[in-house]
Amino acid sequence: MAWQIDVPDPSSLLAGGCSIKGNISINTGERIYHMPGQEHYWETKISPQYGERWFCTEDEARAAGWRKARR
């Protein structure tokens, strides 16, 4: 049996250790957050200059108007 351990993206260290990625869809402008372990987490890049950001909790992300990625 292979084990998988999800660790925060190393770049989250710049975000104070917060590991939830708040991404804005290029196609729709929708604000979506990605949790460690979700399908597109590792390929999602955060560009603060475009309004994207890091969150420390899901509650924080939802309160700011973002929704969780579907997968």
PQR file with spaces between the fields and no chain letter, atoms N, CA, C, O and H, PARSE charges and radii, in Angstrom:
ATOM       1  N    MET     1       0.850   -1.180    0.000 -0.4000 1.5000
ATOM       2  CA   MET     1       0.000    0.000    0.000 -0.0000 2.0000
ATOM       3  C    MET     1       0.897    1.245    0.000  0.5500 1.7000
ATOM       4  O    MET     1       1.807    1.362    0.820 -0.5500 1.4000
ATOM       5  N    ALA     2       0.635    2.154   -0.909 -0.4000 1.5000
ATOM       6  CA   ALA     2       1.399    3.402   -0.977 -0.0000 2.0000
ATOM       7  C    ALA     2       0.726    4.452   -0.106  0.5500 1.7000
ATOM       8  O    ALA     2      -0.498    4.587   -0.101 -0.5500 1.4000
ATOM       9  H    ALA     2      -0.104    2.059   -1.576  0.4000 1.0000
ATOM      10  N    TRP     3       1.530    5.177    0.615 -0.4000 1.5000
ATOM      11  CA   TRP     3       1.026    6.243    1.480 -0.0000 2.0000
ATOM      12  C    TRP     3       1.276    7.578    0.816  0.5500 1.7000
ATOM      13  O    TRP     3       2.292    7.769    0.149 -0.5500 1.4000
ATOM      14  H    TRP     3       2.524    5.068    0.612  0.4000 1.0000
ATOM      15  N    GLN     4       0.358    8.491    0.998 -0.4000 1.5000
ATOM      16  CA   GLN     4       0.513    9.842    0.478 -0.0000 2.0000
ATOM      17  C    GLN     4       0.338   10.812    1.633  0.5500 1.7000
ATOM      18  O    GLN     4      -0.607   10.703    2.416 -0.5500 1.4000
ATOM      19  H    GLN     4      -0.468    8.335    1.540  0.4000 1.0000
ATOM      20  N    ILE     5       1.244   11.745    1.728 -0.4000 1.5000
ATOM      21  CA   ILE     5       1.155   12.772    2.762 -0.0000 2.0000
ATOM      22  C    ILE     5       1.036   14.117    2.063  0.5500 1.7000
ATOM      23  O    ILE     5       1.893   14.481    1.257 -0.5500 1.4000
ATOM      24  H    ILE     5       2.011   11.833    1.092  0.4000 1.0000
ATOM      25  N    ASP     6      -0.009   14.845    2.366 -0.4000 1.5000
ATOM      26  CA   ASP     6      -0.182   16.185    1.805 -0.0000 2.0000
ATOM      27  C    ASP     6       0.480   17.191    2.722  0.5500 1.7000
ATOM      28  O    ASP     6       0.164   17.279    3.908 -0.5500 1.4000
ATOM      29  H    ASP     6      -0.705   14.550    3.021  0.4000 1.0000
ATOM      30  N    VAL     7       1.398   17.942    2.159 -0.4000 1.5000
ATOM      31  CA   VAL     7       2.070   18.997    2.917 -0.0000 2.0000
ATOM      32  C    VAL     7       1.750   20.330    2.248  0.5500 1.7000
ATOM      33  O    VAL     7       1.502   20.369    1.043 -0.5500 1.4000
ATOM      34  H    VAL     7       1.656   17.871    1.196  0.4000 1.0000
ATOM      35  N    PRO     8       1.751   21.407    3.000 -0.5600 1.5000
ATOM      36  CA   PRO     8       1.467   22.707    2.393  0.2800 2.0000
ATOM      37  C    PRO     8       2.474   23.070    1.316  0.5500 1.7000
ATOM      38  O    PRO     8       3.638   22.674    1.374 -0.5500 1.4000
ATOM      39  N    ASP     9       2.015   23.818    0.346 -0.4000 1.5000
ATOM      40  CA   ASP     9       2.879   24.337   -0.707 -0.0000 2.0000
ATOM      41  C    ASP     9       3.978   25.166   -0.045  0.5500 1.7000
ATOM      42  O    ASP     9       3.671   26.029    0.778 -0.5500 1.4000
ATOM      43  H    ASP     9       1.069   24.139    0.299  0.4000 1.0000
ATOM      44  N    PRO    10       5.260   24.928   -0.383 -0.5600 1.5000
ATOM      45  CA   PRO    10       6.341   25.701    0.243  0.2800 2.0000
ATOM      46  C    PRO    10       6.187   27.210    0.086  0.5500 1.7000
ATOM      47  O    PRO    10       6.643   27.974    0.936 -0.5500 1.4000
ATOM      48  N    SER    11       5.539   27.643   -1.006 -0.4000 1.5000
ATOM      49  CA   SER    11       5.364   29.085   -1.186 -0.0000 2.0000
ATOM      50  C    SER    11       4.389   29.664   -0.176  0.5500 1.7000
ATOM      51  O    SER    11       4.315   30.883   -0.019 -0.5500 1.4000
ATOM      52  H    SER    11       5.168   27.022   -1.697  0.4000 1.0000
ATOM      53  N    SER    12       3.628   28.796    0.524 -0.4000 1.5000
ATOM      54  CA   SER    12       2.708   29.305    1.537 -0.0000 2.0000
ATOM      55  C    SER    12       3.465   29.901    2.715  0.5500 1.7000
ATOM      56  O    SER    12       2.885   30.629    3.521 -0.5500 1.4000
ATOM      57  H    SER    12       3.689   27.806    0.396  0.4000 1.0000
ATOM      58  N    LEU    13       4.749   29.601    2.823 -0.4000 1.5000
ATOM      59  CA   LEU    13       5.551   30.212    3.890 -0.0000 2.0000
ATOM      60  C    LEU    13       5.547   31.726    3.751  0.5500 1.7000
ATOM      61  O    LEU    13       5.649   32.446    4.743 -0.5500 1.4000
ATOM      62  H    LEU    13       5.220   29.009    2.169  0.4000 1.0000
ATOM      63  N    LEU    14       5.429   32.208    2.513 -0.4000 1.5000
ATOM      64  CA   LEU    14       5.350   33.645    2.276 -0.0000 2.0000
ATOM      65  C    LEU    14       4.005   34.205    2.729  0.5500 1.7000
ATOM      66  O    LEU    14       3.857   35.409    2.938 -0.5500 1.4000
ATOM      67  H    LEU    14       5.346   31.623    1.707  0.4000 1.0000
ATOM      68  N    ALA    15       3.031   33.313    2.877 -0.4000 1.5000
ATOM      69  CA   ALA    15       1.690   33.724    3.278 -0.0000 2.0000
ATOM      70  C    ALA    15       1.471   33.482    4.763  0.5500 1.7000
ATOM      71  O    ALA    15       0.330   33.346    5.202 -0.5500 1.4000
ATOM      72  H    ALA    15       3.152   32.335    2.708  0.4000 1.0000
ATOM      73  N    GLY    16       2.537   33.427    5.538 -0.4000 1.5000
ATOM      74  CA   GLY    16       2.410   33.235    6.971 -0.0000 2.0000
ATOM      75  C    GLY    16       2.036   31.814    7.352  0.5500 1.7000
ATOM      76  O    GLY    16       1.509   31.584    8.440 -0.5500 1.4000
ATOM      77  H    GLY    16       3.465   33.538    5.181  0.4000 1.0000
ATOM      78  N    GLY    17       2.300   30.857    6.470 -0.4000 1.5000
ATOM      79  CA   GLY    17       2.004   29.468    6.770 -0.0000 2.0000
ATOM      80  C    GLY    17       0.596   29.047    6.415  0.5500 1.7000
ATOM      81  O    GLY    17       0.242   27.889    6.635 -0.5500 1.4000
ATOM      82  H    GLY    17       2.728   31.043    5.586  0.4000 1.0000
ATOM      83  N    CYS    18      -0.217   29.925    5.879 -0.4000 1.5000
ATOM      84  CA   CYS    18      -1.584   29.571    5.487 -0.0000 2.0000
ATOM      85  C    CYS    18      -1.518   28.767    4.188  0.5500 1.7000
ATOM      86  O    CYS    18      -0.749   29.098    3.286 -0.5500 1.4000
ATOM      87  H    CYS    18       0.071   30.866    5.700  0.4000 1.0000
ATOM      88  N    SER    19      -2.324   27.714    4.097 -0.4000 1.5000
ATOM      89  CA   SER    19      -2.176   26.798    2.964 -0.0000 2.0000
ATOM      90  C    SER    19      -3.370   26.733    2.013  0.5500 1.7000
ATOM      91  O    SER    19      -3.349   25.946    1.066 -0.5500 1.4000
ATOM      92  H    SER    19      -2.949   27.444    4.830  0.4000 1.0000
ATOM      93  N    ILE    20      -4.394   27.525    2.236 -0.4000 1.5000
ATOM      94  CA   ILE    20      -5.565   27.520    1.354 -0.0000 2.0000
ATOM      95  C    ILE    20      -5.350   28.577    0.272  0.5500 1.7000
ATOM      96  O    ILE    20      -5.101   29.746    0.566 -0.5500 1.4000
ATOM      97  H    ILE    20      -4.411   28.164    3.005  0.4000 1.0000
ATOM      98  N    LYS    21      -5.451   28.142   -0.985 -0.4000 1.5000
ATOM      99  CA   LYS    21      -5.174   29.032   -2.117 -0.0000 2.0000
ATOM     100  C    LYS    21      -6.454   29.647   -2.654  0.5500 1.7000
ATOM     101  O    LYS    21      -7.359   28.929   -3.080 -0.5500 1.4000
ATOM     102  H    LYS    21      -5.653   27.193   -1.223  0.4000 1.0000
ATOM     103  N    GLY    22      -6.538   30.968   -2.637 -0.4000 1.5000
ATOM     104  CA   GLY    22      -7.674   31.693   -3.195 -0.0000 2.0000
ATOM     105  C    GLY    22      -7.340   32.129   -4.602  0.5500 1.7000
ATOM     106  O    GLY    22      -6.553   33.053   -4.804 -0.5500 1.4000
ATOM     107  H    GLY    22      -5.803   31.552   -2.291  0.4000 1.0000
ATOM     108  N    ASN    23      -7.941   31.462   -5.581 -0.4000 1.5000
ATOM     109  CA   ASN    23      -7.641   31.663   -6.991 -0.0000 2.0000
ATOM     110  C    ASN    23      -8.837   32.311   -7.679  0.5500 1.7000
ATOM     111  O    ASN    23      -9.980   32.056   -7.300 -0.5500 1.4000
ATOM     112  H    ASN    23      -8.581   30.712   -5.417  0.4000 1.0000
ATOM     113  N    ILE    24      -8.588   33.142   -8.678 -0.4000 1.5000
ATOM     114  CA   ILE    24      -9.665   33.770   -9.449 -0.0000 2.0000
ATOM     115  C    ILE    24      -9.649   33.168  -10.849  0.5500 1.7000
ATOM     116  O    ILE    24      -8.620   33.184  -11.524 -0.5500 1.4000
ATOM     117  H    ILE    24      -7.659   33.350   -8.985  0.4000 1.0000
ATOM     118  N    SER    25     -10.800   32.632  -11.287 -0.4000 1.5000
ATOM     119  CA   SER    25     -10.906   32.004  -12.599 -0.0000 2.0000
ATOM     120  C    SER    25     -10.687   33.032  -13.706  0.5500 1.7000
ATOM     121  O    SER    25     -11.306   34.097  -13.712 -0.5500 1.4000
ATOM     122  H    SER    25     -11.636   32.618  -10.738  0.4000 1.0000
ATOM     123  N    ILE    26      -9.812   32.705  -14.627 -0.4000 1.5000
ATOM     124  CA   ILE    26      -9.559   33.583  -15.771 -0.0000 2.0000
ATOM     125  C    ILE    26     -10.813   33.683  -16.644  0.5500 1.7000
ATOM     126  O    ILE    26     -11.125   34.752  -17.168 -0.5500 1.4000
ATOM     127  H    ILE    26      -9.309   31.841  -14.622  0.4000 1.0000
ATOM     128  N    ASN    27     -11.528   32.568  -16.797 -0.4000 1.5000
ATOM     129  CA   ASN    27     -12.687   32.521  -17.689 -0.0000 2.0000
ATOM     130  C    ASN    27     -13.917   33.224  -17.138  0.5500 1.7000
ATOM     131  O    ASN    27     -14.638   33.889  -17.883 -0.5500 1.4000
ATOM     132  H    ASN    27     -11.275   31.699  -16.371  0.4000 1.0000
ATOM     133  N    THR    28     -14.164   33.081  -15.835 -0.4000 1.5000
ATOM     134  CA   THR    28     -15.421   33.587  -15.278 -0.0000 2.0000
ATOM     135  C    THR    28     -15.250   34.688  -14.237  0.5500 1.7000
ATOM     136  O    THR    28     -16.208   35.392  -13.917 -0.5500 1.4000
ATOM     137  H    THR    28     -13.579   32.540  -15.231  0.4000 1.0000
ATOM     138  N    GLY    29     -14.043   34.841  -13.707 -0.4000 1.5000
ATOM     139  CA   GLY    29     -13.828   35.807  -12.635 -0.0000 2.0000
ATOM     140  C    GLY    29     -14.272   35.291  -11.280  0.5500 1.7000
ATOM     141  O    GLY    29     -14.196   36.004  -10.279 -0.5500 1.4000
ATOM     142  H    GLY    29     -13.264   34.269  -13.966  0.4000 1.0000
ATOM     143  N    GLU    30     -14.739   34.039  -11.249 -0.4000 1.5000
ATOM     144  CA   GLU    30     -15.217   33.439  -10.002 -0.0000 2.0000
ATOM     145  C    GLU    30     -14.055   33.239   -9.027  0.5500 1.7000
ATOM     146  O    GLU    30     -12.946   32.876   -9.420 -0.5500 1.4000
ATOM     147  H    GLU    30     -14.801   33.460  -12.062  0.4000 1.0000
ATOM     148  N    ARG    31     -14.336   33.482   -7.764 -0.4000 1.5000
ATOM     149  CA   ARG    31     -13.334   33.335   -6.701 -0.0000 2.0000
ATOM     150  C    ARG    31     -13.479   31.949   -6.079  0.5500 1.7000
ATOM     151  O    ARG    31     -14.504   31.627   -5.479 -0.5500 1.4000
ATOM     152  H    ARG    31     -15.236   33.777   -7.445  0.4000 1.0000
ATOM     153  N    ILE    32     -12.433   31.133   -6.234 -0.4000 1.5000
ATOM     154  CA   ILE    32     -12.462   29.732   -5.822 -0.0000 2.0000
ATOM     155  C    ILE    32     -11.272   29.452   -4.917  0.5500 1.7000
ATOM     156  O    ILE    32     -10.151   29.873   -5.205 -0.5500 1.4000
ATOM     157  H    ILE    32     -11.600   31.395   -6.722  0.4000 1.0000
ATOM     158  N    TYR    33     -11.519   28.741   -3.823 -0.4000 1.5000
ATOM     159  CA   TYR    33     -10.367   28.373   -2.982 -0.0000 2.0000
ATOM     160  C    TYR    33     -10.079   26.884   -3.091  0.5500 1.7000
ATOM     161  O    TYR    33     -10.987   26.069   -3.249 -0.5500 1.4000
ATOM     162  H    TYR    33     -12.429   28.399   -3.589  0.4000 1.0000
ATOM     163  N    HIS    34      -8.805   26.547   -3.002 -0.4000 1.5000
ATOM     164  CA   HIS    34      -8.316   25.179   -3.136 -0.0000 2.0000
ATOM     165  C    HIS    34      -7.644   24.756   -1.835  0.5500 1.7000
ATOM     166  O    HIS    34      -6.814   25.473   -1.275 -0.5500 1.4000
ATOM     167  H    HIS    34      -8.067   27.210   -2.873  0.4000 1.0000
ATOM     168  N    MET    35      -8.028   23.571   -1.373 -0.4000 1.5000
ATOM     169  CA   MET    35      -7.478   23.005   -0.136 -0.0000 2.0000
ATOM     170  C    MET    35      -6.365   22.013   -0.464  0.5500 1.7000
ATOM     171  O    MET    35      -6.409   21.369   -1.512 -0.5500 1.4000
ATOM     172  H    MET    35      -8.702   22.988   -1.828  0.4000 1.0000
ATOM     173  N    PRO    36      -5.366   21.877    0.413 -0.5600 1.5000
ATOM     174  CA   PRO    36      -4.363   20.831    0.202  0.2800 2.0000
ATOM     175  C    PRO    36      -5.062   19.477    0.053  0.5500 1.7000
ATOM     176  O    PRO    36      -5.980   19.150    0.806 -0.5500 1.4000
ATOM     177  N    GLY    37      -4.616   18.707   -0.921 -0.4000 1.5000
ATOM     178  CA   GLY    37      -5.202   17.405   -1.176 -0.0000 2.0000
ATOM     179  C    GLY    37      -6.234   17.404   -2.298  0.5500 1.7000
ATOM     180  O    GLY    37      -6.570   16.344   -2.826 -0.5500 1.4000
ATOM     181  H    GLY    37      -3.871   18.972   -1.533  0.4000 1.0000
ATOM     182  N    GLN    38      -6.738   18.575   -2.668 -0.4000 1.5000
ATOM     183  CA   GLN    38      -7.688   18.630   -3.775 -0.0000 2.0000
ATOM     184  C    GLN    38      -6.943   18.468   -5.104  0.5500 1.7000
ATOM     185  O    GLN    38      -5.739   18.705   -5.197 -0.5500 1.4000
ATOM     186  H    GLN    38      -6.465   19.436   -2.240  0.4000 1.0000
ATOM     187  N    GLU    39      -7.693   18.061   -6.120 -0.4000 1.5000
ATOM     188  CA   GLU    39      -7.117   17.682   -7.409 -0.0000 2.0000
ATOM     189  C    GLU    39      -6.169   18.719   -8.018  0.5500 1.7000
ATOM     190  O    GLU    39      -5.086   18.355   -8.477 -0.5500 1.4000
ATOM     191  H    GLU    39      -8.671   17.869   -6.045  0.4000 1.0000
ATOM     192  N    HIS    40      -6.544   19.986   -8.032 -0.4000 1.5000
ATOM     193  CA   HIS    40      -5.740   21.001   -8.720 -0.0000 2.0000
ATOM     194  C    HIS    40      -4.905   21.871   -7.773  0.5500 1.7000
ATOM     195  O    HIS    40      -4.363   22.898   -8.181 -0.5500 1.4000
ATOM     196  H    HIS    40      -7.423   20.282   -7.659  0.4000 1.0000
ATOM     197  N    TYR    41      -4.807   21.455   -6.524 -0.4000 1.5000
ATOM     198  CA   TYR    41      -4.106   22.276   -5.531 -0.0000 2.0000
ATOM     199  C    TYR    41      -2.666   22.592   -5.948  0.5500 1.7000
ATOM     200  O    TYR    41      -2.269   23.757   -5.973 -0.5500 1.4000
ATOM     201  H    TYR    41      -5.247   20.621   -6.193  0.4000 1.0000
ATOM     202  N    TRP    42      -1.894   21.571   -6.272 -0.4000 1.5000
ATOM     203  CA   TRP    42      -0.455   21.783   -6.524 -0.0000 2.0000
ATOM     204  C    TRP    42      -0.185   22.585   -7.773  0.5500 1.7000
ATOM     205  O    TRP    42       0.846   23.254   -7.853 -0.5500 1.4000
ATOM     206  H    TRP    42      -2.216   20.625   -6.253  0.4000 1.0000
ATOM     207  N    GLU    43      -1.073   22.544   -8.757 -0.4000 1.5000
ATOM     208  CA   GLU    43      -0.834   23.303   -9.984 -0.0000 2.0000
ATOM     209  C    GLU    43      -1.394   24.722   -9.913  0.5500 1.7000
ATOM     210  O    GLU    43      -1.117   25.538  -10.793 -0.5500 1.4000
ATOM     211  H    GLU    43      -1.910   22.001   -8.692  0.4000 1.0000
ATOM     212  N    THR    44      -2.169   25.025   -8.887 -0.4000 1.5000
ATOM     213  CA   THR    44      -2.748   26.360   -8.731 -0.0000 2.0000
ATOM     214  C    THR    44      -1.694   27.314   -8.186  0.5500 1.7000
ATOM     215  O    THR    44      -1.101   27.067   -7.136 -0.5500 1.4000
ATOM     216  H    THR    44      -2.394   24.363   -8.172  0.4000 1.0000
ATOM     217  N    LYS    45      -1.469   28.397   -8.905 -0.4000 1.5000
ATOM     218  CA   LYS    45      -0.511   29.433   -8.493 -0.0000 2.0000
ATOM     219  C    LYS    45      -1.284   30.661   -8.039  0.5500 1.7000
ATOM     220  O    LYS    45      -2.319   31.007   -8.609 -0.5500 1.4000
ATOM     221  H    LYS    45      -1.951   28.598   -9.757  0.4000 1.0000
ATOM     222  N    ILE    46      -0.770   31.309   -7.011 -0.4000 1.5000
ATOM     223  CA   ILE    46      -1.419   32.507   -6.480 -0.0000 2.0000
ATOM     224  C    ILE    46      -0.678   33.754   -6.971  0.5500 1.7000
ATOM     225  O    ILE    46       0.532   33.887   -6.786 -0.5500 1.4000
ATOM     226  H    ILE    46       0.071   31.028   -6.548  0.4000 1.0000
ATOM     227  N    SER    47      -1.429   34.659   -7.598 -0.4000 1.5000
ATOM     228  CA   SER    47      -0.876   35.918   -8.118 -0.0000 2.0000
ATOM     229  C    SER    47      -1.567   37.075   -7.400  0.5500 1.7000
ATOM     230  O    SER    47      -2.624   37.534   -7.832 -0.5500 1.4000
ATOM     231  H    SER    47      -2.412   34.551   -7.748  0.4000 1.0000
ATOM     232  N    PRO    48      -0.970   37.546   -6.304 -0.5600 1.5000
ATOM     233  CA   PRO    48      -1.605   38.632   -5.535  0.2800 2.0000
ATOM     234  C    PRO    48      -1.904   39.878   -6.365  0.5500 1.7000
ATOM     235  O    PRO    48      -2.865   40.592   -6.080 -0.5500 1.4000
ATOM     236  N    GLN    49      -1.101   40.146   -7.379 -0.4000 1.5000
ATOM     237  CA   GLN    49      -1.328   41.346   -8.205 -0.0000 2.0000
ATOM     238  C    GLN    49      -2.658   41.284   -8.959  0.5500 1.7000
ATOM     239  O    GLN    49      -3.136   42.307   -9.447 -0.5500 1.4000
ATOM     240  H    GLN    49      -0.320   39.566   -7.611  0.4000 1.0000
ATOM     241  N    TYR    50      -3.258   40.096   -9.059 -0.4000 1.5000
ATOM     242  CA   TYR    50      -4.563   39.934   -9.708 -0.0000 2.0000
ATOM     243  C    TYR    50      -5.685   39.712   -8.706  0.5500 1.7000
ATOM     244  O    TYR    50      -6.794   39.335   -9.086 -0.5500 1.4000
ATOM     245  H    TYR    50      -2.869   39.265   -8.662  0.4000 1.0000
ATOM     246  N    GLY    51      -5.404   39.942   -7.429 -0.4000 1.5000
ATOM     247  CA   GLY    51      -6.422   39.805   -6.404 -0.0000 2.0000
ATOM     248  C    GLY    51      -6.492   38.436   -5.757  0.5500 1.7000
ATOM     249  O    GLY    51      -7.320   38.205   -4.876 -0.5500 1.4000
ATOM     250  H    GLY    51      -4.504   40.248   -7.120  0.4000 1.0000
ATOM     251  N    GLU    52      -5.628   37.523   -6.187 -0.4000 1.5000
ATOM     252  CA   GLU    52      -5.610   36.197   -5.581 -0.0000 2.0000
ATOM     253  C    GLU    52      -4.901   36.271   -4.239  0.5500 1.7000
ATOM     254  O    GLU    52      -4.097   37.173   -4.003 -0.5500 1.4000
ATOM     255  H    GLU    52      -4.955   37.711   -6.903  0.4000 1.0000
ATOM     256  N    ARG    53      -5.204   35.309   -3.353 -0.4000 1.5000
ATOM     257  CA   ARG    53      -4.648   35.403   -2.004 -0.0000 2.0000
ATOM     258  C    ARG    53      -4.651   34.054   -1.304  0.5500 1.7000
ATOM     259  O    ARG    53      -5.201   33.076   -1.809 -0.5500 1.4000
ATOM     260  H    ARG    53      -5.858   34.577   -3.545  0.4000 1.0000
ATOM     261  N    TRP    54      -4.033   34.019   -0.144 -0.4000 1.5000
ATOM     262  CA   TRP    54      -3.974   32.845    0.715 -0.0000 2.0000
ATOM     263  C    TRP    54      -4.963   33.013    1.857  0.5500 1.7000
ATOM     264  O    TRP    54      -5.217   34.129    2.311 -0.5500 1.4000
ATOM     265  H    TRP    54      -3.586   34.814    0.267  0.4000 1.0000
ATOM     266  N    PHE    55      -5.519   31.899    2.317 -0.4000 1.5000
ATOM     267  CA   PHE    55      -6.390   31.892    3.487 -0.0000 2.0000
ATOM     268  C    PHE    55      -5.868   30.863    4.486  0.5500 1.7000
ATOM     269  O    PHE    55      -5.247   29.871    4.106 -0.5500 1.4000
ATOM     270  H    PHE    55      -5.312   30.993    1.948  0.4000 1.0000
ATOM     271  N    CYS    56      -6.128   31.112    5.755 -0.4000 1.5000
ATOM     272  CA   CYS    56      -5.709   30.183    6.804 -0.0000 2.0000
ATOM     273  C    CYS    56      -6.816   29.198    7.179  0.5500 1.7000
ATOM     274  O    CYS    56      -6.535   28.101    7.663 -0.5500 1.4000
ATOM     275  H    CYS    56      -6.634   31.918    6.064  0.4000 1.0000
ATOM     276  N    THR    57      -8.071   29.588    6.957 -0.4000 1.5000
ATOM     277  CA   THR    57      -9.200   28.701    7.280 -0.0000 2.0000
ATOM     278  C    THR    57     -10.247   28.787    6.175  0.5500 1.7000
ATOM     279  O    THR    57     -10.319   29.766    5.432 -0.5500 1.4000
ATOM     280  H    THR    57      -8.299   30.479    6.564  0.4000 1.0000
ATOM     281  N    GLU    58     -11.063   27.723    6.089 -0.4000 1.5000
ATOM     282  CA   GLU    58     -12.170   27.747    5.133 -0.0000 2.0000
ATOM     283  C    GLU    58     -13.180   28.820    5.509  0.5500 1.7000
ATOM     284  O    GLU    58     -13.742   29.478    4.634 -0.5500 1.4000
ATOM     285  H    GLU    58     -11.004   26.928    6.692  0.4000 1.0000
ATOM     286  N    ASP    59     -13.412   29.000    6.798 -0.4000 1.5000
ATOM     287  CA   ASP    59     -14.351   30.040    7.245 -0.0000 2.0000
ATOM     288  C    ASP    59     -13.899   31.409    6.753  0.5500 1.7000
ATOM     289  O    ASP    59     -14.718   32.211    6.304 -0.5500 1.4000
ATOM     290  H    ASP    59     -12.956   28.465    7.509  0.4000 1.0000
ATOM     291  N    GLU    60     -12.614   31.673    6.835 -0.4000 1.5000
ATOM     292  CA   GLU    60     -12.058   32.946    6.369 -0.0000 2.0000
ATOM     293  C    GLU    60     -12.300   33.117    4.863  0.5500 1.7000
ATOM     294  O    GLU    60     -12.684   34.196    4.410 -0.5500 1.4000
ATOM     295  H    GLU    60     -11.949   31.021    7.200  0.4000 1.0000
ATOM     296  N    ALA    61     -12.074   32.058    4.100 -0.4000 1.5000
ATOM     297  CA   ALA    61     -12.262   32.121    2.648 -0.0000 2.0000
ATOM     298  C    ALA    61     -13.737   32.367    2.295  0.5500 1.7000
ATOM     299  O    ALA    61     -14.051   33.221    1.466 -0.5500 1.4000
ATOM     300  H    ALA    61     -11.762   31.182    4.468  0.4000 1.0000
ATOM     301  N    ARG    62     -14.624   31.617    2.929 -0.4000 1.5000
ATOM     302  CA   ARG    62     -16.061   31.787    2.657 -0.0000 2.0000
ATOM     303  C    ARG    62     -16.540   33.177    3.061  0.5500 1.7000
ATOM     304  O    ARG    62     -17.328   33.796    2.344 -0.5500 1.4000
ATOM     305  H    ARG    62     -14.369   30.923    3.603  0.4000 1.0000
ATOM     306  N    ALA    63     -16.073   33.666    4.195 -0.4000 1.5000
ATOM     307  CA   ALA    63     -16.484   34.996    4.669 -0.0000 2.0000
ATOM     308  C    ALA    63     -16.043   36.088    3.703  0.5500 1.7000
ATOM     309  O    ALA    63     -16.678   37.138    3.609 -0.5500 1.4000
ATOM     310  H    ALA    63     -15.433   33.163    4.777  0.4000 1.0000
ATOM     311  N    ALA    64     -14.943   35.831    2.981 -0.4000 1.5000
ATOM     312  CA   ALA    64     -14.442   36.807    2.014 -0.0000 2.0000
ATOM     313  C    ALA    64     -15.130   36.665    0.650  0.5500 1.7000
ATOM     314  O    ALA    64     -14.828   37.413   -0.280 -0.5500 1.4000
ATOM     315  H    ALA    64     -14.427   34.978    3.057  0.4000 1.0000
ATOM     316  N    GLY    65     -16.066   35.693    0.532 -0.4000 1.5000
ATOM     317  CA   GLY    65     -16.832   35.551   -0.697 -0.0000 2.0000
ATOM     318  C    GLY    65     -16.293   34.532   -1.689  0.5500 1.7000
ATOM     319  O    GLY    65     -16.666   34.567   -2.862 -0.5500 1.4000
ATOM     320  H    GLY    65     -16.311   35.085    1.287  0.4000 1.0000
ATOM     321  N    TRP    66     -15.434   33.633   -1.256 -0.4000 1.5000
ATOM     322  CA   TRP    66     -14.879   32.610   -2.134 -0.0000 2.0000
ATOM     323  C    TRP    66     -15.621   31.303   -1.905  0.5500 1.7000
ATOM     324  O    TRP    66     -16.166   31.080   -0.824 -0.5500 1.4000
ATOM     325  H    TRP    66     -15.131   33.604   -0.304  0.4000 1.0000
ATOM     326  N    ARG    67     -15.648   30.433   -2.919 -0.4000 1.5000
ATOM     327  CA   ARG    67     -16.270   29.119   -2.781 -0.0000 2.0000
ATOM     328  C    ARG    67     -15.193   28.047   -2.938  0.5500 1.7000
ATOM     329  O    ARG    67     -14.153   28.266   -3.559 -0.5500 1.4000
ATOM     330  H    ARG    67     -15.205   30.614   -3.797  0.4000 1.0000
ATOM     331  N    LYS    68     -15.479   26.877   -2.352 -0.4000 1.5000
ATOM     332  CA   LYS    68     -14.530   25.766   -2.419 -0.0000 2.0000
ATOM     333  C    LYS    68     -14.537   25.154   -3.815  0.5500 1.7000
ATOM     334  O    LYS    68     -15.586   25.030   -4.447 -0.5500 1.4000
ATOM     335  H    LYS    68     -16.324   26.699   -1.848  0.4000 1.0000
ATOM     336  N    ALA    69     -13.344   24.772   -4.289 -0.4000 1.5000
ATOM     337  CA   ALA    69     -13.235   24.082   -5.574 -0.0000 2.0000
ATOM     338  C    ALA    69     -14.034   22.778   -5.516  0.5500 1.7000
ATOM     339  O    ALA    69     -14.103   22.137   -4.467 -0.5500 1.4000
ATOM     340  H    ALA    69     -12.492   24.873   -3.776  0.4000 1.0000
ATOM     341  N    ARG    70     -14.616   22.398   -6.606 -0.4000 1.5000
ATOM     342  CA   ARG    70     -15.460   21.197   -6.650 -0.0000 2.0000
ATOM     343  C    ARG    70     -14.661   19.913   -6.505  0.5500 1.7000
ATOM     344  O    ARG    70     -15.184   18.909   -6.023 -0.5500 1.4000
ATOM     345  H    ARG    70     -14.560   22.918   -7.458  0.4000 1.0000
ATOM     346  N    ARG    71     -13.406   19.933   -6.915 -0.4000 1.5000
ATOM     347  CA   ARG    71     -12.568   18.732   -6.777 -0.0000 2.0000
ATOM     348  C    ARG    71     -11.146   19.083   -6.511  0.5500 1.7000
ATOM     349  O    ARG    71     -10.307   18.194   -6.368 -0.5500 1.4000
ATOM     350  H    ARG    71     -12.980   20.749   -7.307  0.4000 1.0000
